[in-house]
Amino acid sequence: MGANVSKWSDLEESEALLKLVGDQVVDPEDPFWNGLFSTSVRRPQTRAEWSRFEIALQPLLVNLIKNQGETHNLSSLVDVLLLRQPELKQALEAENSLYCWQFLNGLFVLRMALKGLVELCEDENQFLQCLEGTGRFEKLLKAVIQTINMIDEAAIGISYHLQLESVQLIIMVLSSPLFGRPSKIFDKMLQSSSGLTDLAPKLSLNLCQRFIANEDAPPDIYEPGSERAGSGSLVLSFASGLWNILTFGYSNVSASAQPPQTSGPGVQENENLEIWSKTPLADLSQLLLLLLINHSSSSALIAEAPAVPEDHCYRLALYHCYSHKDSENDVSEPMAKTSFPIDFTKLFHALNQATHTEEGTLLLYTLLHRNEAFKSFVLASSDVDLLVVPLLKTLYSADERNNHHTYMSLIILLILSEDEFFNGYVHDNIVKDVDWYGERVLGEVSLGGIIILVVIRTIQHNMLKMRDKYLHTNCLAALANMSNQFKNLHPYVCQRILSLFEALSKRYYRLVATLQGMDNFTEEDKEHSIDVASDAGALEEVLRMILEIINSTLISQNKSNSNFIYTLLYHQHIFEPFHKHPNFQDLLQNIKTVIDFYNKKLEPMKEGTLGVEEMQEFIRQTAIQFPTEKLKKFPDLRFKYVEEEQPEDFFVPYTWSLIKSKIYWNPDKISLRGAFLDQ
């Protein structure tokens, strides 16, 4: 019924595994395969355990590569699975547990063998030689994709395991970029001659559905089919309790599992944490989808590879997916063939629940930036606050987040702010009990007001710590896009806008004073002066942008912003140093006009006779009389997000950095670029 490998050190003594990797030829029709697929191995749960497990596998993998040229046993393993796959759907429908569990275990054995090959082989040519050419490999990929696509209903029990194993196998064989190598296999998937491109719409839909469903893993995720998981198993009973299929684990440690190593050389703090969440199929389906759409041979990572179409089959599928409510007449024939219908409402709510993760934020960004139909759906939604608030929470907790997560969240806000309806909606939508905002109790405040507060906080965090020019430029661009809709601003929001200007202006003049006090006699002084001048120039741009935002608000919403006018009058002194500065005079003209108008109206009043509420009421009444024609008109502040050229140079390594946080690879062999190396 199969051998039981109780310790990883026993792997080298397993008769079935030794025969597979040895010098004896095993025919695809040999009963040996049933025995191999019944071998039981305790699964790793943490990175530390995976490391030890793969060390135990290493000698077997070396022998497999050494003997493959003579035995072709790895090719036979692929052939056995190809022979069995066509009967899998029928076996699932007939609840043929034995057949399904054997196929699942065969997929796992193959996945571990291919993972080892990817890491050990110097390039993909050597990898493909082990499989004796691309033909067999294309058939394998097609069979694995078909295994994912055949399960349309909820993934439960063995269906969940089969999809999870299949998704992992595809990720595994596409992982050459993780090691700094071009992926010819990936390119082959995207070429119509391979016969794989027709499967792209269905696979993309299925991956989206698994993400939307966000199903919890079954209780037997560590040991598929195990009686100890709770529900019992015909297979386990049949196999006398010895059949435990090794899969990735992430939940509770099974009763038979050894506890993970908690200390010792080479074990880092996070090496002993469970490697996955409770929803691994949703997590990895989402990441595989991102991997498929972001791949491009033009990427710097894979520049040697032959070119693939700019909008390849997986991009076309996701970028043009459409609402399942659209009639056939609303969808063009080419789009219907290359893309898929999906429930936008369910997708929208799934993304709302996922923006606290980097992969969820990246998928949301991709859909908003690339899929016009979905973007229009989101902007027309009366529940857009359900999307915006989680993004704001991510930005608010920037200290606890990866910088890339912060940046992508901000870009999504910028994309949303390009829409005038959105900008009006967020200032009309009142939010109560913003308990996650810790600076002060806000009470009732508009969603737009919270956006302003969080973006200003992000600017301050960036100026102090990250010092990323592009980040604060995008922050200000989002505020600028919304500025002509700033209305009925909360007093604290008004205070934060002007406090930001005041704090940055003080910093600006300190830099100017430092420059003026420099002699520039030494090379060191000259280099320092260049740095200071650069910082002063950047601050000058930021200050001008804040003044443009204030101008836009005064011109468009003067009569709807009594709190803002009150705060402007209270802080009018902060603008005085800039009145004679040639780079700011044009932007101060309107501010001076407004301040002078209200000051003149206040002259008959005795100083100190009006309280805050009386002052605000006075401003509301006086605003009706304000001659808006006296304000100098400026071009509308309209900023649009544009991706840099070859965005794959960022998104490919970024996606792989997210994947390697979910799946273990030997860190000594990974070769991602720059900022992604340590993630």
SETORLUM-869863 format. One record per residue (C-alpha): residue number from 0; residue in three letters; x, y, z. Coordinates in steps of 0.2 Angstrom, whole numbers. Example, Ala and Ser with C-alpha at 12.3 -4.5 7.8 and 13.67 -1.06 7.14 Angstrom:
residues 2
nr_rest_c1_c2_c3
0_ALA_62_-22_39 $
1_SER_68_-5_36 $
This chain:
residues 679
nr_rest_c1_c2_c3
0_MET_0_0_0 $
1_GLY_15_11_1 $
2_ALA_30_15_12 $
3_ASN_29_27_27 $
4_VAL_44_39_28 $
5_SER_43_44_46 $
6_LYS_59_56_46 $
7_TRP_66_66_33 $
8_SER_83_58_35 $
9_ASP_74_42_30 $
10_LEU_71_49_12 $
11_GLU_87_42_6 $
12_GLU_82_25_12 $
13_SER_65_25_4 $
14_GLU_64_10_-9 $
15_ALA_52_19_-20 $
16_LEU_62_35_-21 $
17_LEU_78_26_-23 $
18_LYS_71_17_-38 $
19_LEU_64_33_-46 $
20_VAL_81_42_-45 $
21_GLY_92_26_-48 $
22_ASP_99_19_-63 $
23_GLN_85_6_-66 $
24_VAL_73_11_-80 $
25_VAL_55_11_-74 $
26_ASP_42_9_-88 $
27_PRO_26_21_-87 $
28_GLU_15_5_-86 $
29_ASP_25_-2_-71 $
30_PRO_14_-5_-55 $
31_PHE_29_4_-46 $
32_TRP_20_21_-49 $
33_ASN_5_16_-38 $
34_GLY_18_12_-24 $
35_LEU_27_28_-27 $
36_PHE_11_39_-26 $
37_SER_7_30_-10 $
38_THR_23_35_-1 $
39_SER_20_44_15 $
40_VAL_31_59_21 $
41_ARG_28_71_35 $
42_ARG_26_88_27 $
43_PRO_36_104_33 $
44_GLN_26_118_40 $
45_THR_39_132_42 $
46_ARG_54_139_32 $
47_ALA_66_131_44 $
48_GLU_57_114_42 $
49_TRP_57_116_23 $
50_SER_75_120_23 $
51_ARG_79_104_32 $
52_PHE_67_94_21 $
53_GLU_76_100_5 $
54_ILE_93_97_12 $
55_ALA_87_79_14 $
56_LEU_80_79_-4 $
57_GLN_96_85_-11 $
58_PRO_106_69_-14 $
59_LEU_90_61_-22 $
60_LEU_89_76_-34 $
61_VAL_107_75_-39 $
62_ASN_105_56_-43 $
63_LEU_89_60_-53 $
64_ILE_98_72_-64 $
65_LYS_114_61_-66 $
66_ASN_103_46_-71 $
67_GLN_90_54_-81 $
68_GLY_99_53_-97 $
69_GLU_100_34_-96 $
70_THR_83_30_-87 $
71_HIS_71_44_-93 $
72_ASN_62_41_-76 $
73_LEU_57_59_-74 $
74_SER_50_59_-92 $
75_SER_41_43_-87 $
76_LEU_34_51_-72 $
77_VAL_27_65_-83 $
78_ASP_20_53_-95 $
79_VAL_11_43_-81 $
80_LEU_2_59_-75 $
81_LEU_-2_64_-93 $
82_LEU_-10_46_-95 $
83_ARG_-20_48_-79 $
84_GLN_-26_67_-81 $
85_PRO_-40_64_-94 $
86_GLU_-49_52_-82 $
87_LEU_-47_64_-67 $
88_LYS_-64_74_-70 $
89_GLN_-73_57_-71 $
90_ALA_-65_51_-55 $
91_LEU_-70_67_-46 $
92_GLU_-88_66_-51 $
93_ALA_-88_47_-46 $
94_GLU_-79_51_-30 $
95_ASN_-65_39_-34 $
96_SER_-55_44_-19 $
97_LEU_-40_32_-23 $
98_TYR_-38_38_-40 $
99_CYS_-39_57_-35 $
100_TRP_-27_55_-21 $
101_GLN_-14_45_-31 $
102_PHE_-15_59_-45 $
103_LEU_-12_72_-31 $
104_ASN_3_64_-24 $
105_GLY_10_61_-41 $
106_LEU_9_80_-44 $
107_PHE_18_83_-28 $
108_VAL_32_71_-32 $
109_LEU_34_80_-49 $
110_ARG_33_97_-42 $
111_MET_47_93_-29 $
112_ALA_58_85_-43 $
113_LEU_55_100_-55 $
114_LYS_58_113_-41 $
115_GLY_75_104_-37 $
116_LEU_79_105_-56 $
117_VAL_75_123_-58 $
118_GLU_87_127_-43 $
119_LEU_101_115_-48 $
120_CYS_101_117_-67 $
121_GLU_112_131_-74 $
122_ASP_99_137_-87 $
123_GLU_82_131_-94 $
124_ASN_90_122_-108 $
125_GLN_97_109_-96 $
126_PHE_80_109_-87 $
127_LEU_71_105_-103 $
128_GLN_84_92_-108 $
129_CYS_79_83_-92 $
130_LEU_62_82_-99 $
131_GLU_68_78_-116 $
132_GLY_62_93_-125 $
133_THR_48_106_-125 $
134_GLY_35_95_-132 $
135_ARG_32_84_-117 $
136_PHE_33_100_-106 $
137_GLU_20_109_-116 $
138_LYS_8_94_-114 $
139_LEU_12_94_-95 $
140_LEU_8_112_-93 $
141_LYS_-8_110_-103 $
142_ALA_-13_96_-92 $
143_VAL_-10_105_-76 $
144_ILE_-20_120_-83 $
145_GLN_-34_109_-88 $
146_THR_-34_102_-70 $
147_ILE_-36_119_-63 $
148_ASN_-50_124_-76 $
149_MET_-60_108_-74 $
150_ILE_-65_113_-56 $
151_ASP_-78_127_-58 $
152_GLU_-88_124_-42 $
153_ALA_-82_128_-25 $
154_ALA_-65_120_-21 $
155_ILE_-68_108_-7 $
156_GLY_-59_92_-1 $
157_ILE_-49_84_-14 $
158_SER_-54_98_-27 $
159_TYR_-45_111_-16 $
160_HIS_-29_100_-15 $
161_LEU_-29_97_-33 $
162_GLN_-30_115_-38 $
163_LEU_-18_121_-24 $
164_GLU_-5_108_-30 $
165_SER_-8_113_-49 $
166_VAL_-6_131_-45 $
167_GLN_10_128_-36 $
168_LEU_17_117_-50 $
169_ILE_15_131_-63 $
170_ILE_23_144_-52 $
171_MET_37_132_-49 $
172_VAL_41_129_-67 $
173_LEU_40_147_-71 $
174_SER_53_152_-57 $
175_SER_68_155_-68 $
176_PRO_67_174_-66 $
177_LEU_68_171_-47 $
178_PHE_86_165_-50 $
179_GLY_90_180_-62 $
180_ARG_88_169_-78 $
181_PRO_77_172_-93 $
182_SER_61_161_-94 $
183_LYS_59_153_-111 $
184_ILE_46_142_-104 $
185_PHE_36_157_-99 $
186_ASP_38_164_-116 $
187_LYS_32_148_-124 $
188_MET_16_149_-114 $
189_LEU_13_166_-122 $
190_GLN_15_161_-140 $
191_SER_0_155_-150 $
192_SER_10_141_-158 $
193_SER_11_132_-141 $
194_GLY_-8_129_-141 $
195_LEU_-8_135_-123 $
196_THR_-14_153_-126 $
197_ASP_-32_147_-129 $
198_LEU_-32_141_-111 $
199_ALA_-28_159_-104 $
200_PRO_-46_166_-102 $
201_LYS_-52_151_-93 $
202_LEU_-37_150_-82 $
203_SER_-38_168_-78 $
204_LEU_-56_167_-74 $
205_ASN_-53_152_-62 $
206_LEU_-39_161_-53 $
207_CYS_-50_176_-51 $
208_GLN_-64_165_-44 $
209_ARG_-53_156_-32 $
210_PHE_-47_173_-26 $
211_ILE_-65_179_-24 $
212_ALA_-70_164_-15 $
213_ASN_-56_165_-3 $
214_GLU_-60_148_4 $
215_ASP_-52_141_20 $
216_ALA_-41_126_17 $
217_PRO_-49_110_22 $
218_PRO_-44_102_39 $
219_ASP_-33_89_31 $
220_ILE_-22_102_22 $
221_TYR_-6_95_30 $
222_GLU_-11_77_27 $
223_PRO_-23_76_13 $
224_GLY_-35_62_16 $
225_SER_-29_59_34 $
226_GLU_-41_52_46 $
227_ARG_-33_63_60 $
228_ALA_-39_79_50 $
229_GLY_-57_75_56 $
230_SER_-68_69_43 $
231_GLY_-59_52_39 $
232_SER_-54_45_22 $
233_LEU_-58_30_12 $
234_VAL_-40_31_6 $
235_LEU_-33_31_23 $
236_SER_-43_16_28 $
237_PHE_-39_7_13 $
238_ALA_-20_11_15 $
239_SER_-20_6_34 $
240_GLY_-17_24_39 $
241_LEU_0_25_30 $
242_TRP_-5_36_16 $
243_ASN_-1_54_20 $
244_ILE_2_65_5 $
245_LEU_15_78_7 $
246_THR_9_96_3 $
247_PHE_13_113_9 $
248_GLY_7_116_26 $
249_TYR_2_132_36 $
250_SER_-11_128_49 $
251_ASN_-10_118_65 $
252_VAL_3_105_68 $
253_SER_-3_88_66 $
254_ALA_-2_76_80 $
255_SER_11_66_72 $
256_ALA_22_80_67 $
257_GLN_38_85_75 $
258_PRO_39_102_82 $
259_PRO_48_115_72 $
260_GLN_66_120_77 $
261_THR_65_135_87 $
262_SER_83_139_90 $
263_GLY_100_134_83 $
264_PRO_112_140_70 $
265_GLY_105_147_54 $
266_VAL_87_149_60 $
267_GLN_81_166_59 $
268_GLU_66_173_70 $
269_ASN_53_172_55 $
270_GLU_60_155_50 $
271_ASN_49_146_63 $
272_LEU_32_155_58 $
273_GLU_20_145_48 $
274_ILE_23_150_30 $
275_TRP_5_152_24 $
276_SER_-12_160_29 $
277_LYS_-28_150_31 $
278_THR_-32_153_13 $
279_PRO_-17_147_3 $
280_LEU_-27_143_-13 $
281_ALA_-34_161_-14 $
282_ASP_-17_168_-10 $
283_LEU_-7_158_-23 $
284_SER_-21_160_-36 $
285_GLN_-20_179_-35 $
286_LEU_-1_178_-36 $
287_LEU_0_167_-51 $
288_LEU_-12_178_-60 $
289_LEU_-1_193_-56 $
290_LEU_14_183_-62 $
291_LEU_6_179_-78 $
292_ILE_0_196_-83 $
293_ASN_17_205_-77 $
294_HIS_28_194_-87 $
295_SER_37_202_-102 $
296_SER_53_197_-111 $
297_SER_57_216_-112 $
298_SER_60_215_-93 $
299_ALA_78_219_-88 $
300_LEU_77_202_-79 $
301_ILE_74_192_-94 $
302_ALA_81_203_-108 $
303_GLU_89_188_-117 $
304_ALA_73_180_-120 $
305_PRO_64_182_-137 $
306_ALA_50_195_-137 $
307_VAL_32_191_-134 $
308_PRO_17_202_-138 $
309_GLU_16_218_-128 $
310_ASP_-2_213_-124 $
311_HIS_-1_194_-122 $
312_CYS_-15_182_-119 $
313_TYR_-16_184_-100 $
314_ARG_-15_203_-101 $
315_LEU_-29_203_-114 $
316_ALA_-39_191_-103 $
317_LEU_-38_202_-87 $
318_TYR_-37_219_-95 $
319_HIS_-53_216_-104 $
320_CYS_-63_205_-93 $
321_TYR_-81_212_-92 $
322_SER_-96_211_-80 $
323_HIS_-106_195_-81 $
324_LYS_-122_206_-83 $
325_ASP_-116_213_-100 $
326_SER_-127_206_-114 $
327_GLU_-119_197_-129 $
328_ASN_-122_213_-139 $
329_ASP_-112_223_-127 $
330_VAL_-96_213_-129 $
331_SER_-86_212_-145 $
332_GLU_-83_195_-153 $
333_PRO_-64_197_-151 $
334_MET_-66_202_-132 $
335_ALA_-78_187_-129 $
336_LYS_-64_175_-136 $
337_THR_-49_182_-127 $
338_SER_-57_188_-111 $
339_PHE_-71_182_-99 $
340_PRO_-86_188_-89 $
341_ILE_-85_190_-70 $
342_ASP_-96_196_-56 $
343_PHE_-89_214_-53 $
344_THR_-98_216_-37 $
345_LYS_-90_200_-30 $
346_LEU_-73_205_-37 $
347_PHE_-75_223_-29 $
348_HIS_-79_216_-12 $
349_ALA_-65_203_-13 $
350_LEU_-52_217_-17 $
351_ASN_-59_227_-2 $
352_GLN_-55_213_10 $
353_ALA_-38_211_2 $
354_THR_-30_228_1 $
355_HIS_-21_225_18 $
356_THR_-10_213_8 $
357_GLU_3_218_-5 $
358_GLU_-4_206_-18 $
359_GLY_-22_212_-15 $
360_THR_-16_230_-17 $
361_LEU_-6_225_-33 $
362_LEU_-21_217_-41 $
363_LEU_-32_231_-37 $
364_TYR_-20_243_-45 $
365_THR_-19_232_-60 $
366_LEU_-37_232_-63 $
367_LEU_-40_250_-60 $
368_HIS_-26_255_-71 $
369_ARG_-29_243_-85 $
370_ASN_-47_238_-85 $
371_GLU_-58_253_-90 $
372_ALA_-74_243_-87 $
373_PHE_-70_238_-69 $
374_LYS_-63_256_-65 $
375_SER_-80_263_-71 $
376_PHE_-89_251_-60 $
377_VAL_-79_255_-45 $
378_LEU_-81_274_-48 $
379_ALA_-100_272_-50 $
380_SER_-101_262_-34 $
381_SER_-110_269_-19 $
382_ASP_-99_259_-8 $
383_VAL_-82_266_-15 $
384_ASP_-78_271_4 $
385_LEU_-77_252_7 $
386_LEU_-62_252_-5 $
387_VAL_-54_269_0 $
388_VAL_-54_267_19 $
389_PRO_-43_251_19 $
390_LEU_-31_260_8 $
391_LEU_-30_274_20 $
392_LYS_-27_262_34 $
393_THR_-12_255_24 $
394_LEU_-5_273_21 $
395_TYR_-8_278_40 $
396_SER_2_263_46 $
397_ALA_16_266_33 $
398_ASP_29_263_47 $
399_GLU_23_245_48 $
400_ARG_22_242_29 $
401_ASN_34_238_15 $
402_ASN_38_254_6 $
403_HIS_31_247_-10 $
404_HIS_14_243_-2 $
405_THR_13_261_3 $
406_TYR_18_267_-14 $
407_MET_5_256_-23 $
408_SER_-9_261_-11 $
409_LEU_-5_279_-15 $
410_ILE_-5_277_-34 $
411_ILE_-23_269_-32 $
412_LEU_-28_285_-23 $
413_LEU_-21_295_-37 $
414_ILE_-30_285_-50 $
415_LEU_-46_287_-41 $
416_SER_-43_306_-39 $
417_GLU_-43_308_-58 $
418_ASP_-62_306_-58 $
419_GLU_-72_322_-54 $
420_PHE_-87_312_-48 $
421_PHE_-76_302_-35 $
422_ASN_-69_319_-29 $
423_GLY_-86_326_-26 $
424_TYR_-92_310_-18 $
425_VAL_-79_308_-5 $
426_HIS_-82_326_1 $
427_ASP_-101_323_3 $
428_ASN_-99_306_11 $
429_ILE_-98_308_30 $
430_VAL_-88_295_40 $
431_LYS_-91_293_59 $
432_ASP_-80_285_72 $
433_VAL_-63_285_63 $
434_ASP_-55_275_78 $
435_TRP_-39_270_69 $
436_TYR_-34_288_66 $
437_GLY_-24_291_82 $
438_GLU_-18_309_81 $
439_ARG_-35_316_88 $
440_VAL_-53_311_90 $
441_LEU_-62_317_74 $
442_GLY_-80_314_77 $
443_GLU_-89_317_60 $
444_VAL_-78_320_45 $
445_SER_-80_318_27 $
446_LEU_-71_304_18 $
447_GLY_-62_317_8 $
448_GLY_-56_325_24 $
449_ILE_-49_309_30 $
450_ILE_-40_307_13 $
451_ILE_-32_324_15 $
452_LEU_-26_320_33 $
453_VAL_-18_303_29 $
454_VAL_-10_310_13 $
455_ILE_-3_324_23 $
456_ARG_4_312_36 $
457_THR_11_302_22 $
458_ILE_20_317_15 $
459_GLN_27_321_32 $
460_HIS_33_303_35 $
461_ASN_41_303_18 $
462_MET_50_319_20 $
463_LEU_57_314_37 $
464_LYS_61_295_33 $
465_MET_59_289_16 $
466_ARG_64_305_6 $
467_ASP_57_298_-10 $
468_LYS_53_313_-21 $
469_TYR_41_303_-32 $
470_LEU_31_298_-17 $
471_HIS_27_315_-11 $
472_THR_25_321_-29 $
473_ASN_11_308_-31 $
474_CYS_4_313_-14 $
475_LEU_2_331_-19 $
476_ALA_-4_326_-36 $
477_ALA_-19_317_-28 $
478_LEU_-23_332_-17 $
479_ALA_-22_343_-31 $
480_ASN_-34_333_-41 $
481_MET_-47_334_-27 $
482_SER_-43_352_-22 $
483_ASN_-57_360_-33 $
484_GLN_-69_349_-23 $
485_PHE_-63_353_-6 $
486_LYS_-78_359_3 $
487_ASN_-85_360_21 $
488_LEU_-68_354_27 $
489_HIS_-66_349_45 $
490_PRO_-57_362_56 $
491_TYR_-43_350_60 $
492_VAL_-41_346_41 $
493_CYS_-39_364_38 $
494_GLN_-26_366_52 $
495_ARG_-16_351_45 $
496_ILE_-15_359_27 $
497_LEU_-8_375_34 $
498_SER_3_367_47 $
499_LEU_11_357_33 $
500_PHE_15_373_23 $
501_GLU_21_381_39 $
502_ALA_33_367_44 $
503_LEU_40_365_26 $
504_SER_42_384_24 $
505_LYS_53_385_40 $
506_ARG_63_370_34 $
507_TYR_65_379_17 $
508_TYR_71_395_24 $
509_ARG_83_385_36 $
510_LEU_91_377_20 $
511_VAL_91_394_11 $
512_ALA_101_402_26 $
513_THR_113_387_26 $
514_LEU_116_390_8 $
515_GLN_119_408_10 $
516_GLY_131_405_24 $
517_MET_142_393_14 $
518_ASP_159_399_8 $
519_ASN_161_385_-6 $
520_PHE_180_386_-4 $
521_THR_183_367_-2 $
522_GLU_177_353_-13 $
523_GLU_168_346_2 $
524_ASP_159_362_4 $
525_LYS_154_363_-14 $
526_GLU_147_345_-13 $
527_HIS_137_349_2 $
528_SER_130_365_-5 $
529_ILE_124_355_-20 $
530_ASP_115_343_-9 $
531_VAL_107_357_1 $
532_ALA_102_367_-15 $
533_SER_94_351_-21 $
534_ASP_84_349_-5 $
535_ALA_79_367_-6 $
536_GLY_74_366_-24 $
537_ALA_63_350_-20 $
538_LEU_55_359_-5 $
539_GLU_51_374_-16 $
540_GLU_42_363_-28 $
541_VAL_32_356_-14 $
542_LEU_28_373_-7 $
543_ARG_22_379_-23 $
544_MET_11_364_-26 $
545_ILE_3_367_-9 $
546_LEU_0_385_-13 $
547_GLU_-8_379_-30 $
548_ILE_-20_368_-20 $
549_ILE_-25_382_-8 $
550_ASN_-28_393_-24 $
551_SER_-39_380_-32 $
552_THR_-49_378_-16 $
553_LEU_-52_397_-14 $
554_ILE_-57_399_-33 $
555_SER_-69_384_-33 $
556_GLN_-75_382_-16 $
557_ASN_-74_399_-7 $
558_LYS_-92_400_-2 $
559_SER_-92_382_5 $
560_ASN_-77_383_16 $
561_SER_-79_394_31 $
562_ASN_-68_383_42 $
563_PHE_-54_384_29 $
564_ILE_-56_403_28 $
565_TYR_-56_405_47 $
566_THR_-40_395_48 $
567_LEU_-32_405_33 $
568_LEU_-35_421_43 $
569_TYR_-29_414_59 $
570_HIS_-12_408_51 $
571_GLN_-10_422_38 $
572_HIS_7_426_46 $
573_ILE_14_411_38 $
574_PHE_13_418_21 $
575_GLU_22_434_25 $
576_PRO_40_428_21 $
577_PHE_35_423_3 $
578_HIS_26_439_-3 $
579_LYS_43_446_-10 $
580_HIS_49_429_-16 $
581_PRO_49_430_-35 $
582_ASN_45_411_-36 $
583_PHE_29_413_-25 $
584_GLN_22_430_-29 $
585_ASP_10_424_-42 $
586_LEU_2_411_-31 $
587_LEU_1_422_-16 $
588_GLN_-10_435_-25 $
589_ASN_-26_426_-23 $
590_ILE_-23_422_-5 $
591_LYS_-19_440_-1 $
592_THR_-35_445_-10 $
593_VAL_-45_434_1 $
594_ILE_-36_438_17 $
595_ASP_-38_457_14 $
596_PHE_-56_456_10 $
597_TYR_-61_447_26 $
598_ASN_-49_458_36 $
599_LYS_-57_473_29 $
600_LYS_-75_466_34 $
601_LEU_-68_463_51 $
602_GLU_-62_480_54 $
603_PRO_-78_487_61 $
604_MET_-78_473_74 $
605_LYS_-69_476_90 $
606_GLU_-54_464_92 $
607_GLY_-58_449_102 $
608_THR_-77_452_102 $
609_LEU_-81_437_91 $
610_GLY_-80_419_97 $
611_VAL_-75_405_86 $
612_GLU_-93_400_81 $
613_GLU_-98_418_79 $
614_MET_-82_421_68 $
615_GLN_-87_406_57 $
616_GLU_-104_412_55 $
617_PHE_-98_429_50 $
618_ILE_-87_421_37 $
619_ARG_-101_411_30 $
620_GLN_-112_426_28 $
621_THR_-98_437_21 $
622_ALA_-93_424_9 $
623_ILE_-109_427_-1 $
624_GLN_-103_444_-4 $
625_PHE_-85_439_-10 $
626_PRO_-81_445_-28 $
627_THR_-74_429_-35 $
628_GLU_-71_438_-51 $
629_LYS_-56_447_-42 $
630_LEU_-47_430_-40 $
631_LYS_-34_426_-54 $
632_LYS_-39_411_-63 $
633_PHE_-26_397_-65 $
634_PRO_-26_381_-76 $
635_ASP_-36_367_-68 $
636_LEU_-25_356_-57 $
637_ARG_-26_339_-67 $
638_PHE_-13_325_-64 $
639_LYS_-14_308_-72 $
640_TYR_-4_293_-67 $
641_VAL_7_286_-80 $
642_GLU_17_271_-79 $
643_GLU_36_272_-82 $
644_GLU_43_263_-97 $
645_GLN_45_245_-95 $
646_PRO_35_243_-79 $
647_GLU_39_225_-79 $
648_ASP_56_229_-73 $
649_PHE_48_234_-56 $
650_PHE_33_222_-56 $
651_VAL_41_206_-61 $
652_PRO_54_206_-46 $
653_TYR_40_213_-35 $
654_THR_28_199_-39 $
655_TRP_42_186_-36 $
656_SER_47_194_-20 $
657_LEU_28_192_-14 $
658_ILE_28_174_-20 $
659_LYS_44_169_-11 $
660_SER_36_175_5 $
661_LYS_23_161_2 $
662_ILE_33_147_-5 $
663_TYR_51_142_1 $
664_TRP_66_143_-10 $
665_ASN_84_142_-5 $
666_PRO_88_160_-1 $
667_ASP_106_157_-6 $
668_LYS_101_154_-24 $
669_ILE_88_168_-26 $
670_SER_94_183_-37 $
671_LEU_81_196_-37 $
672_ARG_87_214_-40 $
673_GLY_90_228_-28 $
674_ALA_76_232_-15 $
675_PHE_68_216_-18 $
676_LEU_83_205_-12 $
677_ASP_79_206_7 $
678_GLN_60_205_6 $
